[in-house]
Structure formats: C-alpha cells, structure tokens
C-alpha cells in the first residue's frame, strides 16, 4: 500500500511538472492576445486630433525678424514663439516679444511685450500685455498696448503710459514715438493729460 502511494505521488509530481508550465504558457499567451487585440477604429480619432492640433499650432520657436524702415533705420525683432493666425495667414501671432530699433543717429530703442499681432503685408504690429519702451536717450516707458508701423518708424500708445525720462517721472493718456527726420533722433510726444514730476537738479551759482 505504501509502495503504491509512493508510486502515485511520484507520477503526480511528474505530471504536475509538465502540466503547470503548459498552463502558465497558455495563460501568458492569452494575456498577450488580449493586450494585442486593440480596436483600430478607436485609435483613429486620437491621431486625427493630434494632426489637427499640429496644423493649428504650426509655427516656430525663437523666431527672429529683421528689416529696414524707409528712412534707413534698422529693426530687429525676436519672439519666443510665432505662428500664423487661424483666421488670417498674413497675421503672425507672437509671444514674448523683444525688439531693437537702431536709428541712423545712433539712438537705440528697445521694446518688449507679452504678445504681438504682426501684419506681414503692412509691416505693422500691435503689441499687448506688459509693454515697455526704453531709449538710449534716457526714457523708460510702460504701457498696456503699442501700435507700431515699421515702414516709417512710428510707435503709438493709444492708452495711458507711465515712466520716467530726463525731465523726471511722468504719466500721460497717450504717447507717440517717431523719428525726427531733421535731427535723426527719436521724438517723443506725450498728450492727453500729461503729468510730470520734475526730478532734475537746479544748479546754484
């Protein structure tokens, strides 16, 4: 009886050594087949959405533009990103703008803004966000919006501006910056309620 039990146990162990690996292989193959059985029709919308998004987001990073005004002043403009407008491909939508305007006289005007809509046909730009204008003549002006015409150097803020310059601290309802054709230097005009706090020093004899 004991010998039969030992023989049965040995046969059972031998069969289990064969059956268990086969069962494991069958289980793994089933899992593999399940993981590979993907409905291809469910993947198509994801691909289409990705392609559509890429088409809408076409553009460039670290874009740079350069040109010359009718008067010969150099303009260099850089943007962290730039892409065509979905409504009008002549409009470039740019972010994180920094522009440098070099006048023939040697005066340099730096302009920075959060966003800009640039018209390629007209060579104009609408800068919005935190707009800042600095000049080598000593002006540092901030505004929320600035309209720029790069054909003939003309920068205009249709809204309030504030900042400082050689005369002192100032605020105004509007600002126009142009190139003085006679002197070749930047010409700043402040209008619509100008307030100036003079910070200069009066010399004593």
C-alpha positions, 0 to 999 in steps of 0.5 A: 500500500505504501509502495503504491502511494509512493508510486502515485505521488511520484507520477503526480509530481511528474505530471504536475511538472509538465502540466503547470508550465503548459498552463502558465504558457497558455495563460501568458499567451492569452494575456498577450492576445488580449493586450494585442487585440486593440480596436483600430477604429478607436485609435483613429480619432486620437491621431486625427486630433493630434494632426489637427492640433499640429496644423493649428499650432504650426509655427516656430520657436525663437523666431527672429525678424529683421528689416529696414524702415524707409528712412534707413533705420534698422529693426530687429525683432525676436519672439519666443514663439510665432505662428500664423493666425487661424483666421488670417495667414498674413497675421503672425501671432507672437509671444514674448516679444523683444525688439531693437530699433537702431536709428541712423543717429545712433539712438537705440530703442528697445521694446518688449511685450507679452504678445504681438499681432504682426501684419506681414503685408503692412509691416505693422504690429500691435503689441499687448500685455506688459509693454515697455519702451526704453531709449538710449536717450534716457526714457523708460516707458510702460504701457498696456498696448503699442501700435507700431508701423515699421515702414516709417518708424512710428510707435503709438500708445493709444492708452495711458503710459507711465515712466520716467525720462530726463525731465523726471517721472511722468504719466500721460493718456497717450504717447507717440514715438517717431523719428525726427527726420531733421535731427535723426533722433527719436521724438517723443510726444506725450498728450492727453493729460500729461503729468510730470514730476520734475526730478532734475537738479537746479544748479546754484551759482 
